[in-house]
Amino acid sequence: MNYSEAIKNKFSFLLPWIRLTRYREYVFKILFVSLLGARCAGATLGFRLVIISLANILITTLAFMFNDIEDASEDRFDAGKRKRNPVSAGQISVLCGQFVCLAIAFFVLGLYAFIGIGPLILSLVNIIILWEYSYRRIRLKARPLVDLFSHGIMLGGMQFLCAYYAFSINFWQCLPVFITVVAASMTGQFYNQLRDLAVDRQTDLKTTTSMLGYKHSYFFMRFLQVIILVVWGYIFGQNIVPFWLLVLFFVLFPVFVILLREK
C-alpha cells in the first residue's frame, strides 16, 4: 500500500460526510452570487468578502445536508439517490447528521454575526426557511408554488442579500439583481423537479411540477429563463453590475458543469 492509499484509508470515514454536503452542486454558484452581491454594494476584494462567501457556502451546505437527512426514507426508493445519500445508505445515522447540522448552524451564525447585524438577521430567517422547507411536518418543498419561491429565496436570494448587506443597506438599488438571482434559483428547482418527477409521484410528493405536469412545467421553466435574460440585459445596460462579472461567469461555468458530470 502506497502513502496516498494509506492517507485515503485513514480518512475514509469522512467520505460519506463529504457526499452528504453535495458541494459540487452549489459552491461555484454561491461564490458567484456572493461576489455579485458584494460588487452590487460597491465592495472590493478583502477579508469581509472572504468571510461572507464562506458563511454563504456553509449555510447552503446546511440546507443540502438537512434536506437529505429528512429525505432519507424516500431516497431509498431511487437507486441513484440512495447511492448519493449516505443517510439512505446507512453510512450516517439521522441523529448524528442532525447533530452536525446543528453545529454548522451555530458556526454559520457566528460568521454572519462577525460581519454585522443585517447579515445575521437574514441568516436567521434563512435557517428558519431551510428548516421549514425540508422538515417533514411542515415541508414547504411539498407545497406547490411555495416550493419554488422558498427554494429561490433559500438557495440564492438570501445569500445574495447577506453579501450585499455586508457592505450596503440600500436594498432598492439591488432589487433587479435580487429578482434575477431568485428567478435563476427557481429555474434550477424546476429542472430538479422535472428530473425527479417519477420518484416524486411514486412517493406522493406534491410539487409544482407534479401539479402542472411535465409539459407545462418545462414551458414555465423556459419562460423564466427568458425573463432572466431580459432583466440581465437591463442590469448590464444600466451598469448596475459590471460587465466583467458576466464574463467571469461564462468563463467559470464550464468548470462547474464538468464537476457535476464527474459526481
C-alpha positions in Angstrom: 0.0 0.0 0.0 1.5 3.4 -1.0 1.3 6.6 1.0 -1.6 8.1 -0.8 -3.7 5.0 -0.3 -2.8 4.9 3.4 -4.0 8.5 3.8 -7.2 7.8 1.9 -8.0 4.8 4.1 -7.2 6.7 7.2 -9.7 9.4 6.4 -12.3 7.2 4.6 -14.8 7.9 7.4 -15.1 11.5 6.1 -16.2 10.4 2.6 -19.9 9.9 3.5 -19.9 13.3 5.1 -18.4 14.9 2.0 -21.0 13.2 -0.1 -23.8 14.5 2.2 -22.7 18.1 1.6 -23.2 17.7 -2.2 -20.7 20.6 -2.5 -20.2 20.3 -6.2 -23.8 21.3 -6.9 -23.6 24.8 -5.4 -20.1 26.0 -4.4 -19.4 27.8 -7.7 -22.9 29.3 -7.8 -22.8 30.6 -4.3 -19.3 32.0 -4.8 -20.6 33.9 -7.8 -23.8 35.1 -6.0 -21.7 36.3 -3.1 -19.3 38.2 -5.4 -22.3 39.6 -7.2 -24.0 40.8 -4.0 -20.8 42.4 -2.7 -20.0 44.0 -6.0 -23.5 45.5 -6.3 -22.8 47.1 -2.9 -19.6 48.6 -4.2 -17.3 46.3 -2.3 -13.8 45.3 -3.2 -11.9 42.1 -2.5 -11.0 41.7 1.1 -11.3 39.8 4.4 -15.0 40.6 4.8 -15.8 39.3 1.4 -14.0 36.0 2.1 -15.9 35.6 5.4 -19.3 36.3 3.9 -18.6 33.9 1.0 -17.6 31.2 3.4 -20.7 31.8 5.5 -22.9 31.7 2.4 -21.4 28.4 1.3 -21.8 26.8 4.7 -25.4 27.9 5.1 -26.1 26.3 1.7 -24.3 23.2 2.8 -26.6 23.1 5.9 -29.6 23.3 3.6 -28.5 20.4 1.4 -27.4 18.2 4.4 -30.6 18.8 6.3 -32.7 18.1 3.2 -31.0 14.8 2.5 -31.4 13.7 6.2 -35.1 14.5 6.1 -35.5 12.8 2.6 -33.5 9.7 3.5 -36.5 7.4 3.9 -37.9 8.4 0.4 -34.5 8.4 -1.3 -34.3 4.6 -0.7 -36.9 4.2 -3.5 -34.4 5.6 -6.1 -31.1 3.8 -6.7 -29.3 6.9 -7.8 -30.4 8.9 -4.8 -29.7 6.0 -2.4 -26.2 5.9 -3.7 -25.8 9.7 -3.4 -27.4 10.0 0.1 -25.2 8.3 2.7 -28.1 8.5 5.3 -30.3 6.4 3.0 -27.3 4.0 2.5 -27.0 3.6 6.3 -23.5 5.2 6.4 -24.6 8.1 8.6 -27.3 8.0 11.2 -30.1 10.5 11.2 -29.3 11.6 14.8 -25.6 12.1 14.0 -26.5 14.0 10.9 -28.8 16.3 12.8 -26.2 17.0 15.4 -23.7 18.0 12.8 -26.3 20.3 11.1 -26.9 22.0 14.4 -23.2 22.6 14.9 -22.9 24.0 11.4 -25.9 26.3 12.1 -24.3 27.8 15.2 -20.9 28.2 13.5 -22.5 29.9 10.5 -24.5 32.3 12.7 -21.2 33.2 14.4 -19.6 34.1 11.0 -22.6 36.2 10.0 -22.6 38.0 13.4 -19.0 38.8 12.8 -19.9 40.6 9.6 -22.9 42.6 11.0 -26.4 42.7 12.3 -28.0 42.8 8.8 -26.4 39.5 7.6 -27.1 37.9 11.0 -30.8 38.6 10.8 -31.1 37.5 7.2 -29.2 34.3 8.0 -31.6 33.5 10.9 -34.5 33.9 8.6 -32.8 31.7 6.0 -32.2 28.9 8.6 -35.9 29.0 9.5 -36.8 28.8 5.8 -34.5 25.9 5.1 -35.7 24.1 8.1 -39.4 24.5 7.2 -38.5 23.6 3.6 -37.4 20.1 4.4 -38.8 19.3 7.9 -41.4 16.5 7.3 -44.1 18.0 9.5 -44.1 21.3 7.5 -42.2 20.6 4.3 -42.5 23.7 2.1 -41.0 21.7 -0.7 -44.2 19.6 -0.9 -46.5 22.7 -1.4 -47.0 23.7 -5.0 -45.7 27.2 -5.9 -44.5 27.7 -2.3 -41.8 25.1 -3.1 -40.4 27.3 -5.9 -40.4 30.6 -4.1 -38.9 29.2 -0.9 -36.2 27.4 -2.9 -35.4 30.6 -4.8 -35.1 32.6 -1.6 -33.3 30.0 0.4 -30.7 28.9 -2.2 -29.7 32.2 -3.9 -31.7 35.1 -2.8 -30.7 35.2 0.9 -27.0 34.5 0.0 -27.1 37.5 -2.3 -28.7 39.7 0.3 -26.3 38.7 3.0 -23.3 39.6 0.8 -25.0 42.9 -0.2 -25.9 43.9 3.3 -22.4 43.1 4.5 -21.4 46.3 2.6 -24.5 48.4 2.0 -28.1 48.8 3.2 -29.7 50.4 0.1 -31.9 47.5 -0.9 -33.8 49.1 -3.7 -30.6 49.6 -5.7 -30.0 45.9 -5.8 -33.7 44.8 -6.3 -33.5 43.9 -10.0 -30.4 41.8 -9.4 -32.0 40.1 -6.4 -35.1 39.2 -8.5 -33.0 37.6 -11.2 -31.0 35.6 -8.6 -34.2 34.3 -7.1 -35.6 33.5 -10.5 -32.5 31.7 -11.6 -32.7 29.5 -8.4 -36.3 28.8 -9.2 -35.4 27.6 -12.7 -32.9 25.3 -11.1 -35.6 23.9 -8.9 -37.9 23.4 -11.9 -35.1 21.4 -13.5 -34.7 19.2 -10.3 -38.4 18.6 -10.2 -38.6 17.6 -13.8 -35.7 15.2 -13.3 -37.3 13.7 -10.1 -41.0 13.7 -11.3 -41.4 10.0 -11.4 -39.9 9.4 -7.9 -41.9 12.4 -6.5 -45.2 10.9 -7.8 -44.2 7.4 -6.5 -43.7 8.9 -3.0 -46.7 11.2 -3.3 -44.6 14.4 -3.0 -46.8 17.2 -4.2 -44.6 19.7 -6.0 -45.3 22.5 -8.6 -44.2 20.2 -11.4 -46.3 17.2 -10.2 -49.3 19.6 -10.1 -48.7 21.2 -13.5 -47.3 18.2 -15.3 -44.1 17.9 -17.3 -45.1 19.8 -20.4 -46.4 22.9 -18.6 -43.6 22.9 -16.1 -41.0 22.8 -18.8 -42.7 25.7 -20.5 -42.7 27.8 -17.3 -39.0 27.0 -16.7 -38.1 28.3 -20.2 -40.3 31.3 -19.7 -38.5 32.2 -16.5 -35.1 31.8 -18.3 -36.3 34.3 -21.0 -37.3 36.8 -18.3 -34.0 36.4 -16.6 -32.1 37.2 -19.8 -34.2 40.3 -20.5 -33.7 41.6 -16.9 -30.0 40.9 -17.1 -29.8 42.8 -20.3 -31.3 45.8 -18.5 -29.0 45.4 -15.5 -25.8 45.4 -17.6 -27.3 48.2 -19.8 -27.7 50.4 -16.8 -24.3 49.4 -15.5 -25.8 48.1 -12.2 -23.4 45.2 -12.4 -20.0 45.4 -14.2 -19.7 43.5 -17.4 -16.6 41.7 -16.3 -18.8 39.7 -13.8 -20.7 38.3 -16.7 -17.5 37.4 -18.5 -16.3 35.7 -15.3 -19.5 33.7 -15.1 -19.2 32.3 -18.6 -15.5 31.5 -18.1 -16.1 29.5 -14.9 -19.4 27.9 -15.8 -17.9 25.1 -17.9 -15.7 24.2 -15.0 -18.9 23.9 -12.8 -20.6 21.7 -15.4 -17.5 19.4 -15.6 -17.5 19.0 -11.8 -21.2 18.0 -11.9 -20.6 15.4 -14.6 -17.8 13.8 -12.5 -20.0 13.3 -9.4 
